[in-house]
Amino acid sequence: MVSLSEFNVQTNTQTDWFNITDNVQKAVASSGIKEGICVIFTSHTTAALTINENADPDVPHDVNLSLNKISPDRREFQHSEGNSAAHTKTSLIGASLTVIVTGGKLLLGTWQGIWFTEFDGPRKRKVHVRVIGE
């Protein structure tokens, strides 16, 4: 069995993190698939997906500080849109995730959540969820 769904994320600031775990779990539940994998994908070049801690709201802030140190805005960037740092951060984090589905639920650790990360907002973004299994 294969199921495909999607949902939108409206970001509010240039750099934004959204815990989308519940949205993805709803897609898994509605698929009816009990055992398999879930692929989460965003079709944007300045936004990304990551699995990280979902209990402490300071984690996204701290990760952003680190990413800004790794990829700050630079005068010498040549990309005409002025968002090269956002493209670099997206390349570092990635546009897709794969999570095991067991018992009809995402197999995540106690502190893990699925996060949508925005690096060039505010924007309306799309997340695609494909569940494959039995």
ZAMAR-680937 format. One record per residue (C-alpha): residue in three letters; x, y, z. Coordinates in pm, 1 decimal. Example, Ala and Ser with C-alpha at 12.3 -4.5 7.8 and 13.67 -1.06 7.14 Angstrom:
<pts>
('ALA', (1230.0, -450.0, 780.0));
('SER', (1367.0, -106.0, 714.0));
</pts>
This chain:
<pts>
('MET', (0.0, 0.0, 0.0));
('VAL', (105.0, 356.5, -70.5));
('SER', (-49.1, 679.1, 52.8));
('LEU', (38.0, 1038.5, -43.2));
('SER', (-83.1, 1349.5, 136.3));
('GLU', (33.3, 1704.8, 186.2));
('PHE', (-18.6, 2002.1, 413.4));
('ASN', (86.9, 2366.4, 420.1));
('VAL', (302.4, 2551.2, 668.9));
('GLN', (271.7, 2929.5, 693.8));
('THR', (595.6, 3071.8, 828.5));
('ASN', (592.1, 3403.2, 1011.0));
('THR', (951.3, 3522.6, 1022.0));
('GLN', (1269.4, 3486.7, 820.1));
('THR', (1387.4, 3199.4, 1039.9));
('ASP', (1113.6, 2984.1, 1187.8));
('TRP', (1076.9, 2631.1, 1326.7));
('PHE', (747.5, 2439.9, 1332.7));
('ASN', (692.4, 2107.6, 1505.9));
('ILE', (499.3, 1913.5, 1239.8));
('THR', (504.0, 1576.1, 1416.9));
('ASP', (125.9, 1576.4, 1472.4));
('ASN', (58.4, 1664.1, 1107.0));
('VAL', (278.3, 1378.1, 987.8));
('GLN', (129.0, 1133.4, 1239.9));
('LYS', (-221.5, 1224.7, 1115.8));
('ALA', (-109.7, 1145.2, 760.5));
('VAL', (23.3, 808.2, 878.4));
('ALA', (-299.0, 729.5, 1067.5));
('SER', (-520.9, 824.2, 773.1));
('SER', (-313.7, 605.0, 539.2));
('GLY', (-423.9, 292.7, 726.6));
('ILE', (-70.9, 155.9, 697.0));
('LYS', (45.1, -20.6, 1013.3));
('GLU', (399.2, -129.4, 920.9));
('GLY', (632.2, 44.7, 678.4));
('ILE', (809.5, 375.5, 626.3));
('CYS', (705.9, 737.1, 606.7));
('VAL', (891.4, 976.9, 377.9));
('ILE', (847.0, 1346.4, 451.1));
('PHE', (959.3, 1591.5, 179.4));
('THR', (946.0, 1964.7, 125.1));
('SER', (989.6, 2097.1, -227.2));
('HIS', (1166.1, 2420.4, -136.3));
('THR', (1530.5, 2530.2, -160.7));
('THR', (1533.4, 2757.9, 143.8));
('ALA', (1341.5, 2540.7, 391.2));
('ALA', (1429.2, 2204.4, 540.8));
('LEU', (1314.6, 1914.6, 759.6));
('THR', (1489.4, 1772.6, 1063.3));
('ILE', (1432.2, 1543.9, 1358.5));
('ASN', (1531.8, 1706.2, 1684.2));
('GLU', (1426.3, 1755.3, 2045.3));
('ASN', (1062.3, 1853.2, 2089.3));
('ALA', (1057.5, 1921.1, 2465.6));
('ASP', (1278.6, 2228.0, 2510.4));
('PRO', (1178.5, 2537.6, 2308.3));
('ASP', (1536.8, 2667.4, 2332.9));
('VAL', (1670.5, 2394.3, 2101.9));
('PRO', (1552.6, 2559.2, 1774.3));
('HIS', (1700.9, 2890.3, 1891.8));
('ASP', (2033.6, 2727.1, 1972.4));
('VAL', (2046.9, 2531.8, 1645.2));
('ASN', (1976.7, 2854.7, 1455.2));
('LEU', (2266.7, 3024.7, 1637.3));
('SER', (2494.3, 2742.3, 1526.5));
('LEU', (2367.7, 2749.8, 1167.0));
('ASN', (2414.5, 3127.2, 1152.1));
('LYS', (2774.8, 3079.7, 1264.2));
('ILE', (2830.8, 2810.7, 999.6));
('SER', (2651.6, 3005.1, 724.3));
('PRO', (2622.9, 3378.0, 792.0));
('ASP', (2510.4, 3628.6, 530.9));
('ARG', (2817.6, 3745.5, 340.3));
('ARG', (2876.2, 4046.2, 115.9));
('GLU', (3063.6, 3834.2, -135.6));
('PHE', (2770.2, 3602.9, -209.4));
('GLN', (2673.6, 3638.0, -576.0));
('HIS', (2320.2, 3492.9, -577.5));
('SER', (2097.7, 3781.6, -685.7));
('GLU', (1809.6, 3705.6, -446.8));
('GLY', (2027.8, 3767.1, -141.5));
('ASN', (1938.0, 3441.2, 32.9));
('SER', (2249.7, 3230.2, -22.0));
('ALA', (2287.4, 3163.9, 350.7));
('ALA', (1935.2, 3012.8, 349.0));
('HIS', (2026.0, 2786.2, 56.1));
('THR', (2337.6, 2668.6, 240.3));
('LYS', (2144.9, 2593.7, 562.3));
('THR', (1886.6, 2395.9, 365.6));
('SER', (2162.4, 2195.5, 197.8));
('LEU', (2314.8, 2116.2, 536.9));
('ILE', (1987.0, 2001.5, 694.5));
('GLY', (1808.1, 1849.7, 393.9));
('ALA', (1467.8, 1846.8, 226.5));
('SER', (1350.6, 1499.7, 329.3));
('LEU', (1328.7, 1251.8, 615.9));
('THR', (1243.4, 884.1, 641.3));
('VAL', (1084.2, 749.1, 960.0));
('ILE', (986.3, 391.0, 1039.7));
('VAL', (613.7, 326.1, 1090.0));
('THR', (519.2, 51.3, 1334.2));
('GLY', (179.2, -18.6, 1484.1));
('GLY', (40.3, 263.8, 1270.0));
('LYS', (262.3, 520.6, 1442.6));
('LEU', (587.4, 699.8, 1373.1));
('LEU', (880.0, 533.8, 1549.1));
('LEU', (1036.1, 834.6, 1723.4));
('GLY', (1233.5, 857.3, 2046.2));
('THR', (1081.9, 1008.3, 2360.0));
('TRP', (1230.6, 1351.6, 2295.3));
('GLN', (1218.7, 1349.1, 1915.5));
('GLY', (991.3, 1557.1, 1698.3));
('ILE', (976.0, 1632.4, 1326.5));
('TRP', (1052.8, 1996.0, 1254.1));
('PHE', (994.3, 2213.0, 948.6));
('THR', (1265.9, 2478.4, 936.3));
('GLU', (1229.8, 2806.2, 746.9));
('PHE', (1536.0, 3005.5, 644.3));
('ASP', (1387.8, 3261.2, 401.5));
('GLY', (1043.0, 3355.2, 529.4));
('PRO', (781.3, 3450.5, 580.5));
('ARG', (631.5, 3219.9, 318.3));
('LYS', (361.2, 2962.1, 257.1));
('ARG', (533.5, 2623.5, 230.1));
('LYS', (421.5, 2273.2, 137.9));
('VAL', (511.7, 1940.6, 300.0));
('HIS', (447.2, 1608.1, 126.1));
('VAL', (404.0, 1281.7, 319.5));
('ARG', (427.1, 940.9, 154.1));
('VAL', (358.8, 631.5, 362.4));
('ILE', (464.1, 298.2, 215.4));
('GLY', (390.3, -36.7, 373.3));
('GLU', (128.2, -287.5, 465.6));
</pts>
